[in-house]
Amino acid sequence: MDDELLAERFEANRSRLRAVAYRMLGSATEADDAVQEAWLRLSRSGGGEVANLAGWLTTVVGRVCLDMLRSRRTRREEPLGAVPEPGAADPEQEAVLADSVGVALLVVLETLEPAERLAFVLHDMFAVPFDDIAPIVDRTPAAARQLASRARRRIQGAPVAAEPDLALQRQVVGAFLAASRDGDFEALVAVLDPDAVVRSDAPAVPVSRGAATVARNAIRTAAMVRDARLALVDGAVGVVASAGTPDHRVLTFTIAGGRVRTIEVVTSPSVLATLTVQPLA
């Protein structure tokens, strides 16, 4: 296939592939890496023998994300606690769940085993048949169906939910920001979930995991948020730093149980332009 045509067809699928990868990985940077890897594999193959390009690319992204999730688990300092298996959900609840996508769901997806997460995301969110999911997870279609079903039950019964109270969000994020500026390690650890995760879309910035690691990094990089201000970012309390400068960044937070569970650091101008930001007095 002509290189220019191949690139055009890939670009036509990029947004969907990125959506798949983001829901699999919960990180914009890692999602972009997975999509880029799919392009590299496609360009090496030439695409001449690919009958269903969209399906082929989704499969490749799924496999790449699965490998990344498994690698992430082996690097994790402290694994997440086991999630209890509740009873089966009724079909109506499952249908509602399949349509719900948001920060709270991404937090809960973090608790799933990699194969469960892949089966749930591909089938329930992107309608990929279990016949196509099965080879990615090295299982039969029936076993892949069971993975998605188990993931569905875990999500239904998961105890973690994003905090909807804006006043509490503001209190927690404000406490995090103040402790970072003051270099107060103990105060930072107190406001962080033990399994807190920080991700950045800046190149070569590794993911931080665990309250102690996140606290140390927050103190080390405190100068970057000296001029930071609280703001509503897409309707949730976040932090805006160095607005209007090359160092402009936005931090978005997931609050669960009164503590910071995840922080996403956005520095990409193209992504920053998509955010709705309202300063808080």
Secondary structure, 3 states (H helix, E strand, C coil): CCHHHHHHHHHHHHHHHHHHHHHHHCCHHHHHHHHHHHHHHHHHHCCCCCCCHHHHHHHHHHHHHHHHHHHHHHHCCCCCCCCCCCCCCCHHHHHHHHHCCCHHHHHHHCCCCHHHHHHHHHHHHHCCCHHHHHHHHCCCHHHHHHHHHHHHHHHHHCCCCCCCCHHHHHHHHHHHHHHHHHCCHHHHHHHEEEEEEEEECCCCCCCEECHHHHHHHHHHCHHHHCCCEEEEECCEEEEEECCCCCCCEEEEEEEECCEEEEEEEECCHHHHCCCCEEECC
